[in-house]
């Protein structure tokens, strides 16, 4: 597949345009905080599961047991390595332990595996690879709520992985193995597809709104080194880890594509929310996540171009 840098930038840019729209809507009071809880519930617990079902039920690749088993194991293992490398970086920076060192390692290690990579994978590679991404994300979720929460707070909250999207993936996989596409009525697929189309735009708008809220919590006395170091860990140290796994592990093509896209991702938004909940250093999380996301418009197509070329995708 011959994909140019310009085409990769074009695939990434619409995602950031929608996020920017959410940012602007929040700042100009078009998307109010009072609506966030209900909209987020609709997006995460209804529209996103519809999108998952629509994708997985149309994925022939997810009828192979080896792929379904391998994808989450690799995701889990890679995120554990990311936590270890980010914690080492926090030590080398001599950040104060436990905070902000724990928050820095937690925030810098976690790639965005949801609403940024999904539209990119969907646009470039299509349904089969998007389905593999969902299954790969199960492993990342398990690592986040076990090792990740332990790193951030010293405790564990692994039961939080059992969300509506988690069960949507499992249920869709069961139906896919049962060849549901052959016996479910077409109206069911059409409805899932129609509802699923709304999941990503709404979620990206809410992401932009949360970014607008997070900017307010930045403090002037934060050190620039934390911001720069967070970007370097996420956008320079960790991408080769995912690309090396894609190149040298015996993984199928669709999973190699997922790992190549995951390598290019900036920090996830969830560390800001979890740092608030588990009483970490919110300022550090906001700095790292915002800087990584802002530079993502440049770093994502750069790493996609490097990764696709190196892996021969």
C-alpha positions, 0 to 999 in steps of 0.5 A: 500500500503506497500511502503518502505523507500528505494523505496521512495528514489528510486522514488525521486532520478531520479528527483534529478539526472536530476536536477543535470544534468541540473546544470552540463550542465549549469556549463560546458556551455552545456546549455547556458542562451541564450536558456533558454527563448525559452526552457522554453516557449516550456516546459511551454506553449506547452509540459506541457499542452500536459502532463496535457491533456494526464493525465486529459483525462485519469483520471476517478477520475476527473469526480467527481464534488466534487473532482474537487471543493474540491482540489483547495479550499484545496490547496488555504487554505493550502497555506494561512496558510503556508504564515501565519506561515512563516510570524510568523517565520520571526517575531520570527527571528526578520528579518528586515521588510519589507525586508528580512522578507517578502522574507523569509516568501514568499520563505519558505512558497511555496512548489514545486508543479510542476516538483518535485511532478509530477514525484513522484506522477506519478511513485507511484500512477499513472494517477488518482492521478496526475490529482488530483494534477493538479487541486489541483495546481489551488488553490495553484496558486491562493493563490500565485498570490494573498496573496503571491504577497501581502506578498512579495511586498504589492501589488497583481498580481492575473491576472498572474494565467491565464496562458496557463497551467491554461487554459489547465487544465480547457479545459482538465477537460471540455473534460474529463467530456464530455468523450472525451476518448470515441470519440477523435481519438487514434492518438490524445491521442498518440501524447499528450502522446508522447509530454507530456513525454518530459515536465518533463525532460526538465523542470527539466534540466532547473531547474538545470540550474537555480540553477546553476545560483542562486549559483552565487548570494549567498553572503558570508555575509548571516547569516546561521540562515536564511538558517537553519530557512528556511529549518526548516520552510519548512521541519519541521513546514509546513509538519504536516499541510498538513498531518493533512489536509489529515488525518482529512478532509473528502477528497477522497483517491487520494487527500489524496495522493496528500496532503501527497506528497505535505507535503514532498516537498521542497521550489519551485523555483519560489520565486527566479524569483518573488523576482527579479521581485518584488524587494525583497531580492534575496539573502534570496530567493536564500539561502532558496530555494537552501538549501531546495532543496539540503536537499530535497533528504533526507527530501522528502523520510523521509516525504513521509515515515512518511506521508504514514505510518500515513495516511495508504496509 
